[in-house]
Amino acid sequence: MQPNFSQSLFLFPLILFLLSHHFPRSLCLDDYRYSDCNSSSGFECGSELGKIEYPFWVSGRQPEYCGHPAFKLDCEGGEGEYAVIEIMSQRYKVLQIDYGSQILKIVTMKNAFPTNPLVCPESTVMDSILFEYNSSVRTVAFTLTYNCSADDHHPEYSYNLSCKIGDQDHKAYLATNTSWVYELKNRCEYGEVTDDFPVLQRELQGLKGSSDDQVGKVLRAGFEVRWRADNGLCQKCILSGGTCGYNMTSKEPCCFCRDKPYQTTCSSSGGNGRRCERRPLAKFKGRRSQRRLFNLKIPHGRLCE
C-alpha cells in the first residue's frame, strides 16, 4: 500500500501550530524525594502489617531517606511474606505496628515460626535510645540445667520446658522471679541463667501446671516495645501536605514537600503545592527547537491546570 502523502502534508502544519502556541497550562513537578516516599503509594511488607509508614522503610523498595536508618525492614519469605527488623545485631520478625501509640510487636526470628522446634532463649538487648519495653511486657528469667537433683519439684511460678541449642535438646526453666531461677540452678551440676527476657504479661496468665507447648506459646507470642523516634514532628509534616523522611546529612527527620524538603513543615507559600513553571509546551525555531521537543523529559511531573 502506498503511503498517503497528502494526509501527512496536512497533519504536519497542524502539529506545528498546536505545539507553537501558548496554552493556559503549566508543567508541574513534584520533588523526587516527595514522590519516592509518599506513603499514599502503599509500600507494604507482607499482608499483616498494611501500609508501611515513617519511621519504617522497606529496603529494596524505598530509598533509605524515606525512614530512620534504624527502622529498616527487610521483606523475607516467599514473596516478601513478613517483615524483619534488626535491633542491636539481633533479628526479629515484626508481628504488628501501631503507629498511633508507637508500639512495635516483635519476636526473635529463632522462635517466630510454630512449625520449627523451640529454641532456648538468649539474652535480649534493646537500643535504649530508640526503644523501651511497653507496659504490657514482663521480664522473666530462664535457666538451662544439666544433671539436676530433686528435679521433679520446682518453686511456684516457675515452669519447665524443653528447647534446643543447635541440634541438642535441653531442659530449661522459666521463672517470674530471678532468685527462683538461681535456686533451680543450684540443684544442678551445671546451669546457665538468662536474666530479663521479655514476654507479654497477658501470655503468662494461666501458665501454672502448663505443658511445654503452652510455655512455648508464651515465647512465640513475642513482646512489645515503644519506639522513640519523634512521630509528633512527622504528624505536623503530614498535616502541612508533606511526607516524612530523613536527612542523611544532618541525621535528623525532615519533611519532604512537593517543591523541596523542609525541616519540619511545608511552606504555606508553596511548600504544600506543586512546583509549577508556567511556560509553553514547546516553541519551534528551526531544527534546534525540534531537537529540544523530541528530547523533552518530564521527571516526576505531569501537566496540570
C-alpha positions as CSV (number, residue, x, y, z in Angstrom):
1,M,0.0,0.0,0.0
2,Q,1.4,3.4,-1.0
3,P,1.6,6.0,1.9
4,N,-0.9,8.8,1.7
5,F,1.5,11.9,1.4
6,S,-1.4,14.3,1.1
7,Q,-2.6,13.5,4.7
8,S,0.9,13.7,6.1
9,L,1.4,17.2,4.5
10,F,-1.9,18.3,6.1
11,L,-1.1,16.9,9.6
12,F,2.4,18.3,9.9
13,P,1.5,22.0,9.8
14,L,-1.4,21.3,12.3
15,I,1.0,19.7,14.8
16,L,3.4,22.7,14.4
17,F,0.6,25.1,15.1
18,L,-0.6,23.3,18.2
19,L,2.9,23.0,19.6
20,S,4.0,26.6,18.9
21,H,1.1,28.2,20.8
22,H,0.9,29.2,24.5
23,F,-1.8,27.3,26.3
24,P,-3.0,28.0,29.8
25,R,-1.2,25.1,31.3
26,S,1.8,24.6,33.5
27,L,4.4,21.9,33.8
28,C,4.2,20.8,37.5
29,L,7.0,18.8,39.1
30,D,7.0,17.1,42.4
31,D,10.3,16.9,44.2
32,Y,11.6,13.4,43.7
33,R,12.0,12.7,47.4
34,Y,8.4,13.6,48.0
35,S,7.4,11.2,45.2
36,D,9.7,8.4,46.4
37,C,8.5,8.5,50.0
38,N,4.8,9.4,49.7
39,S,3.0,6.7,51.8
40,S,0.0,7.0,49.6
41,S,2.0,4.9,47.1
42,G,1.2,2.0,49.5
43,F,4.6,0.4,50.3
44,E,3.9,-3.0,52.0
45,C,5.9,-5.8,53.5
46,G,3.6,-8.8,53.8
47,S,-0.2,-8.6,54.2
48,E,-0.4,-8.4,58.0
49,L,1.2,-5.0,58.5
50,G,-0.6,-3.0,55.9
51,K,1.0,0.2,54.6
52,I,4.5,0.9,55.9
53,E,5.0,4.4,57.2
54,Y,7.7,6.6,58.7
55,P,10.0,5.9,60.7
56,F,10.0,2.5,59.0
57,W,11.1,2.0,55.4
58,V,11.2,-1.1,53.1
59,S,14.7,-2.0,52.0
60,G,14.9,-2.6,48.2
61,R,11.6,-0.9,47.6
62,Q,12.2,2.6,49.0
63,P,15.3,4.8,49.3
64,E,16.9,4.9,52.7
65,Y,16.0,8.6,53.2
66,C,12.3,7.5,53.4
67,G,12.8,6.4,57.0
68,H,15.0,6.4,60.0
69,P,18.1,4.2,59.4
70,A,17.5,2.1,62.5
71,F,13.9,1.2,61.3
72,K,14.8,-0.6,58.1
73,L,12.5,-3.5,57.3
74,D,13.6,-6.5,55.1
75,C,10.8,-8.4,53.4
76,E,11.6,-12.1,53.6
77,G,9.9,-15.4,53.0
78,G,8.4,-16.4,49.7
79,E,7.2,-13.2,48.0
80,G,8.0,-10.9,51.0
81,E,5.5,-12.6,53.3
82,Y,6.8,-11.0,56.5
83,A,9.0,-8.1,57.7
84,V,12.2,-8.4,59.7
85,I,13.9,-5.7,61.7
86,E,17.4,-5.8,63.2
87,I,18.0,-4.3,66.7
88,M,21.4,-4.5,68.3
89,S,22.5,-7.2,65.9
90,Q,19.5,-9.4,66.7
91,R,16.9,-10.2,64.1
92,Y,13.2,-10.1,64.9
93,K,10.0,-10.8,62.9
94,V,7.6,-7.9,63.0
95,L,4.2,-9.0,64.2
96,Q,2.4,-5.7,64.5
97,I,3.0,-2.0,64.1
98,D,0.7,0.5,65.9
99,Y,1.6,4.0,64.6
100,G,-0.8,5.8,66.8
101,S,0.8,4.6,70.1
102,Q,4.2,3.9,68.5
103,I,4.2,0.3,69.6
104,L,6.1,-2.4,67.8
105,K,5.4,-6.1,68.4
106,I,8.2,-8.4,67.6
107,V,9.5,-11.9,68.2
108,T,13.0,-13.3,67.8
109,M,13.4,-15.0,64.5
110,K,14.6,-18.2,66.1
111,N,11.1,-18.7,67.6
112,A,9.0,-16.9,65.1
113,F,7.5,-20.0,63.4
114,P,5.4,-22.5,65.3
115,T,6.4,-25.4,63.0
116,N,10.1,-25.1,64.0
117,P,11.5,-26.6,67.2
118,L,11.6,-24.3,70.2
119,V,15.0,-22.6,70.6
120,C,16.3,-21.9,74.1
121,P,16.0,-18.2,74.9
122,E,19.0,-15.9,74.7
123,S,19.7,-12.5,76.3
124,T,17.7,-9.7,74.6
125,V,19.3,-6.3,74.3
126,M,17.3,-3.3,73.2
127,D,18.7,0.0,71.9
128,S,17.6,2.1,74.9
129,I,17.9,5.3,72.9
130,L,15.3,4.3,70.3
131,F,13.2,1.6,72.1
132,E,11.8,0.8,75.5
133,Y,9.6,-2.1,76.7
134,N,5.9,-1.4,76.7
135,S,4.0,-1.6,79.9
136,S,2.5,-4.9,78.7
137,V,5.9,-6.6,79.0
138,R,7.1,-8.6,81.9
139,T,10.7,-9.7,82.1
140,V,11.3,-13.3,83.2
141,A,14.4,-15.4,83.7
142,F,15.5,-18.7,82.2
143,T,18.0,-21.3,83.3
144,L,19.3,-24.2,81.3
145,T,20.0,-27.1,83.7
146,Y,22.3,-30.2,83.5
147,N,22.4,-33.3,85.8
148,C,20.0,-32.0,88.4
149,S,18.8,-33.5,91.7
150,A,15.2,-33.2,93.0
151,D,14.4,-32.3,89.5
152,D,10.7,-33.1,89.8
153,H,9.9,-30.2,92.2
154,H,10.3,-26.5,91.4
155,P,9.1,-23.3,93.1
156,E,5.7,-21.8,92.4
157,Y,5.5,-19.7,89.2
158,S,8.4,-21.5,87.6
159,Y,7.8,-23.6,84.6
160,N,9.9,-26.3,82.9
161,L,10.3,-26.7,79.2
162,S,12.4,-28.5,76.6
163,C,14.2,-26.4,74.0
164,K,17.1,-26.7,71.6
165,I,20.6,-25.3,71.2
166,G,21.8,-26.3,67.8
167,D,20.8,-30.0,67.5
168,Q,20.9,-30.7,71.2
169,D,17.8,-30.9,73.4
170,H,18.0,-29.2,76.8
171,K,15.8,-29.0,79.8
172,A,15.2,-25.4,81.0
173,Y,13.0,-23.5,83.4
174,L,11.2,-20.2,83.1
175,A,10.6,-18.2,86.3
176,T,9.0,-14.9,87.0
177,N,11.4,-14.4,89.9
178,T,15.2,-14.4,89.2
179,S,16.0,-15.8,92.7
180,W,14.0,-18.9,91.9
181,V,16.0,-19.5,88.7
182,Y,19.2,-19.5,90.7
183,E,17.6,-21.8,93.3
184,L,16.9,-24.2,90.4
185,K,20.4,-23.8,89.0
186,N,22.0,-24.7,92.4
187,R,20.3,-28.1,92.4
188,C,22.2,-29.0,89.2
189,E,25.7,-29.9,88.4
190,Y,25.7,-27.1,85.8
191,G,23.4,-24.3,84.7
192,E,23.2,-21.2,82.6
193,V,21.0,-18.3,83.5
194,T,19.4,-15.7,81.1
195,D,18.0,-12.7,83.0
196,D,15.4,-10.2,81.9
197,F,13.9,-12.0,78.9
198,P,10.8,-10.0,77.7
199,V,7.4,-11.7,77.3
200,L,3.9,-10.4,77.3
201,Q,2.3,-10.3,80.7
202,R,-1.1,-11.5,79.4
203,E,0.6,-14.6,78.0
204,L,1.9,-15.6,81.4
205,Q,-1.5,-15.8,82.9
206,G,-2.8,-19.3,83.4
207,L,0.6,-20.9,83.0
208,K,0.6,-22.8,86.3
209,G,1.0,-26.5,85.7
210,S,1.2,-25.9,82.0
211,S,2.8,-28.0,79.3
212,D,5.9,-27.4,77.2
213,D,3.6,-26.3,74.4
214,Q,2.0,-23.6,76.5
215,V,5.3,-22.3,77.7
216,G,6.5,-22.3,74.0
217,K,3.4,-20.3,73.1
218,V,4.5,-17.6,75.5
219,L,7.9,-17.3,73.8
220,R,6.4,-17.4,70.3
221,A,4.0,-14.6,71.2
222,G,6.9,-12.1,71.3
223,F,6.8,-8.8,73.1
224,E,6.1,-5.2,72.6
225,V,8.4,-2.1,72.5
226,R,7.6,1.5,72.2
227,W,9.8,3.4,69.7
228,R,11.1,6.9,70.5
229,A,11.6,8.4,67.0
230,D,9.7,11.7,67.1
231,N,6.5,11.0,65.3
232,G,5.0,14.2,66.6
233,L,7.1,16.1,64.0
234,C,6.0,13.6,61.4
235,Q,2.3,14.4,62.0
236,K,3.0,18.1,61.7
237,C,4.7,17.4,58.3
238,I,1.7,15.3,57.1
239,L,-0.8,18.0,58.1
240,S,1.1,20.6,56.2
241,G,0.9,18.5,53.0
242,G,4.3,16.8,53.1
243,T,5.6,13.3,53.7
244,C,8.0,12.3,56.4
245,G,11.6,11.4,55.7
246,Y,15.2,11.6,57.0
247,N,18.0,13.9,56.2
248,M,21.0,11.6,55.8
249,T,23.5,14.5,56.1
250,S,22.2,16.2,59.3
251,K,21.0,12.8,60.7
252,E,17.6,14.4,61.6
253,P,14.0,13.9,60.5
254,C,12.8,16.2,57.7
255,C,9.6,17.0,55.7
256,F,9.6,16.2,52.0
257,C,7.2,18.6,50.3
258,R,6.1,18.9,46.7
259,D,8.5,21.8,45.9
260,K,11.5,20.8,48.2
261,P,12.4,19.4,51.6
262,Y,11.8,21.5,54.8
263,Q,13.0,20.9,58.3
264,T,9.5,20.5,59.9
265,T,6.6,21.5,57.8
266,C,5.9,22.5,54.2
267,S,5.9,26.2,53.5
268,S,2.5,27.9,53.2
269,S,3.8,29.9,50.3
270,G,4.2,26.9,48.1
271,G,5.7,24.0,50.0
272,N,2.3,22.3,50.2
273,G,1.7,22.8,46.5
274,R,3.3,21.6,43.3
275,R,6.4,23.3,42.0
276,C,4.9,24.8,38.8
277,E,6.6,26.6,35.9
278,R,4.3,28.4,33.6
279,R,5.7,28.0,30.2
280,P,4.6,26.9,26.7
281,L,4.6,23.3,26.0
282,A,7.1,23.9,23.2
283,K,8.4,26.5,20.8
284,F,9.7,25.8,17.4
285,K,12.6,27.8,16.0
286,G,14.1,25.5,13.4
287,R,16.0,22.3,13.9
288,R,17.4,23.3,17.3
289,S,14.0,23.6,18.8
290,Q,12.9,20.4,17.1
291,R,15.7,18.6,19.0
292,R,14.5,20.2,22.2
293,L,11.0,19.0,21.6
294,F,11.9,15.4,20.9
295,N,14.3,15.3,23.9
296,L,11.7,16.7,26.3
297,K,11.7,15.0,29.7
298,I,9.2,15.4,32.5
299,P,10.7,13.8,35.6
300,H,8.3,13.1,38.4
301,G,5.9,15.6,36.9
302,R,2.6,15.9,35.0
303,L,0.6,18.5,33.3
304,C,-1.9,20.3,35.5
305,E,-4.4,23.1,35.2
